[in-house]
Every structure is written in structure tokens, then in C-alpha cells.
Amino acid sequence: MVELIKKLICTPSVSGREDKIREVIINEITPYASEITVDAIGNIIARKKGNGKRVMFCAHMDQIGFFVTFIDDNGLIKVSPIGGVSPLSASYSEVVSESGVYGIMVPESAKDMPKIEDMYIDIGAKTKKQAEKKVQIGDFFTPVPKIKRLMGQIYVGTPFDDRIGCAVLIEAMKQIKSENDLYFVFSVQEEVGLRGSRPAAFTVAPDIGIALDVTATGDKPGSPKMDVKLGKGCTIKIKDSSVISSPELVKQMREIANLEKIKFQNEILLRGGTDTASMQTAGKGALASAISIPTANIHTSCEMIDMGDVKEAVRLTCALANKL
């Protein structure tokens, strides 16, 4: 799992520019799918054909980052945020462009907490002409990808949101043998409004939709007050800002997890939305919920997970595919 996660996080692809990560994922899942299509917006829709219920699993493959908007006469690069970028986290962080150009995000003033629009990327260029040899308007930058093991099963890195969900889905595809008609969707543009999963869910028209994503934890200083902790298992989503999960599906998920002795937690995410909402409301609608991986420091360059929770998410995904 760790090697798969490394491969996924080291392929920068912000919302709307998912072509490189799409190639990596297709290469990983091709041996395990009956058919694979890529729709007009760029979602991967992989199917394992069956005669049972139509179940859609969805993990988003885009990430937050920055689009280049302007290069000044001194070679400094202005950017616009893509997704929910934290100015605090972005300040003085290392970033890399889609073509491999490294730089530092620097606030114009160190006195007040700046907006992203009040920062610039310094790539070491002395003039606009020098910078334009390396970077163009419309290029994207992301935080420098990384993954490091701390103590026990704790790993820190970026972007775990939502390459961890993608890794869970890929690993589950390798293991699942089910009579259900299964669709594994790797969606685009989740970070900018759940845009990709909407047309994918409309195409698939699932009976049941399960998102695979990260969720916040309540066990670190400054974290929201929620009953989710690292190392206590994956979570079953009850609610977030975009969705109220189907009660009957949540009940089924809990029963299956208990039957299979899978460690899980109940999740109510106070802020943030997921592709669960799109699957629930597309077309005729569907029963929908999510399996989430507890993650501290979401949308920073030091997101933190417990690999034990990731493994439980794989187990629950496989169990639901077989038993729903």
C-alpha cells in the first residue's frame, strides 16, 4: 500500500489538470476491470460486470494547488488558488510546477495573515524574461509531494487528500469478487465543487453510491470537535456539509463492518463536502454514504494518517462490494 500511495502522490494533478494521474491509475487498474472508459470531463469509470445491484464507488483524483496568473518584472509569480488552500499552510512552503520547476510561496508582508492572492512564488528568476522560460500563465503549482513514516503506523505527507481514497479503491479492485455490478470511479474536480462526480453518477445511475475520501479528526490541538481519532479505524459517514447519508445504508454498513470485525468510527464532518452528495442526487437518486480515512491537518503540506485506518477502509470496501 505504501508504494502505491507513493506512486499516486508523486504525480501532481490539480483540479482540471488530472491527465497525468489518470494515466497512472488506468495502468494500475486495467488488469482488474471488465471495461474502462474516460468521460468528457475526464472521470475514469471502471466496471466489474455483475448481475446484482449497481454499486458505484468513487474517489477523487484531483488535488488543491495554484494556477499562475501573472509574472512581474522581477520574475516573481502570482497565483490563484485551486480549491480550499490555507494561507497559513501555504506561507513559506515549497511548491513545484507541472513541469518540475521548484519554488517557494512567500507572503508580500510578514505582518498579517495574507490571502493567497497576496503571495508570490519565487523560483529564483531575476527577471520576467528568465521566469517565462520556465513558467507560463495557466501553468499549475502544487505543494511538493512527500510521504514519511513517523512512529508506529503514522505517516505524514501530501497530497493524501484524496490519493489515499484512490489507493484504497485500487487495492480493493484487486481483491473484490462480487456478483454485484460494480463501478469504480476516479473523479475529477472534486476540490472545486464536486464537478466530476455529478456526470459520472448520472452515467452510472447507481442503486448505491459509496465515496472514498479523507475526513478530519478530533484528537489534535486546534482540530474540530468531532468523535474521530487516528488509529481507531476508518469511518462511516453520517453527514457532512454536502450530504445527509441514507440512514438505511449507514445501518447496513455498520452491520457488515461488525460482522466482519472491521474497526470503524461514526463520522459527522462539520465542514466540507464529498462526492457522496453527487451520487445521492444524480438522476433518479441513490442510497449513498462514504468510507472515510481519518486525516489530521487536511489541505496542508503535512497531512497525517494511520496506515491501520487505511487497511480497514480497504477491508470495508471489499466487504460492502460483496455483501450489499
GISUL-V154407 format. One record per backbone hydrogen bond with DSSP energy under -1.0 kcal/mol. NH is the residue of the N-H (numbers start at 0). CO is the residue of the C=O. If there is no record, write none. Layout:
BEGIN
nh=NH co=CO
nh=NH co=CO
END
This chain:
BEGIN
nh=4 co=0
nh=5 co=1
nh=6 co=2
nh=7 co=3
nh=8 co=4
nh=9 co=5
nh=10 co=7
nh=14 co=62
nh=16 co=13
nh=21 co=17
nh=22 co=18
nh=23 co=19
nh=24 co=20
nh=25 co=21
nh=26 co=22
nh=27 co=23
nh=28 co=24
nh=29 co=25
nh=31 co=28
nh=32 co=29
nh=33 co=46
nh=34 co=46
nh=36 co=44
nh=38 co=42
nh=43 co=185
nh=44 co=36
nh=45 co=183
nh=46 co=34
nh=47 co=181
nh=50 co=178
nh=51 co=178
nh=54 co=180
nh=55 co=207
nh=56 co=182
nh=57 co=209
nh=58 co=184
nh=60 co=186
nh=64 co=81
nh=65 co=140
nh=66 co=79
nh=67 co=138
nh=68 co=77
nh=69 co=77
nh=71 co=75
nh=74 co=71
nh=76 co=120
nh=77 co=69
nh=79 co=66
nh=81 co=64
nh=84 co=82
nh=89 co=85
nh=90 co=86
nh=91 co=104
nh=92 co=89
nh=94 co=102
nh=95 co=141
nh=96 co=100
nh=97 co=139
nh=99 co=96
nh=102 co=94
nh=103 co=121
nh=104 co=92
nh=105 co=119
nh=107 co=117
nh=117 co=114
nh=118 co=115
nh=119 co=105
nh=120 co=76
nh=121 co=103
nh=127 co=72
nh=130 co=126
nh=131 co=127
nh=133 co=130
nh=134 co=130
nh=137 co=67
nh=138 co=135
nh=140 co=65
nh=141 co=95
nh=143 co=93
nh=145 co=157
nh=147 co=155
nh=149 co=153
nh=153 co=150
nh=154 co=304
nh=155 co=147
nh=156 co=302
nh=157 co=145
nh=163 co=159
nh=165 co=161
nh=166 co=162
nh=167 co=163
nh=168 co=164
nh=169 co=165
nh=170 co=166
nh=171 co=167
nh=172 co=168
nh=173 co=169
nh=175 co=171
nh=180 co=52
nh=181 co=47
nh=182 co=54
nh=183 co=45
nh=184 co=56
nh=185 co=43
nh=186 co=58
nh=192 co=189
nh=193 co=189
nh=194 co=188
nh=195 co=187
nh=199 co=195
nh=200 co=196
nh=201 co=197
nh=202 co=198
nh=203 co=199
nh=204 co=200
nh=206 co=53
nh=207 co=53
nh=208 co=286
nh=209 co=55
nh=210 co=288
nh=211 co=57
nh=212 co=290
nh=214 co=292
nh=217 co=227
nh=222 co=219
nh=225 co=223
nh=227 co=225
nh=231 co=228
nh=233 co=262
nh=234 co=291
nh=235 co=264
nh=236 co=289
nh=237 co=266
nh=238 co=266
nh=239 co=242
nh=240 co=271
nh=244 co=237
nh=245 co=287
nh=249 co=245
nh=250 co=246
nh=251 co=247
nh=252 co=248
nh=253 co=249
nh=254 co=250
nh=255 co=251
nh=256 co=252
nh=257 co=253
nh=258 co=254
nh=259 co=255
nh=261 co=256
nh=264 co=233
nh=266 co=235
nh=268 co=238
nh=276 co=273
nh=278 co=274
nh=279 co=275
nh=280 co=276
nh=281 co=277
nh=284 co=281
nh=285 co=279
nh=286 co=206
nh=288 co=208
nh=290 co=210
nh=291 co=234
nh=292 co=212
nh=294 co=214
nh=295 co=303
nh=302 co=156
nh=303 co=295
nh=304 co=154
nh=306 co=152
nh=308 co=305
nh=309 co=305
nh=310 co=306
nh=311 co=307
nh=312 co=308
nh=313 co=309
nh=314 co=310
nh=315 co=311
nh=316 co=312
nh=317 co=313
nh=318 co=314
nh=319 co=315
nh=320 co=316
nh=321 co=317
nh=322 co=318
nh=323 co=319
END
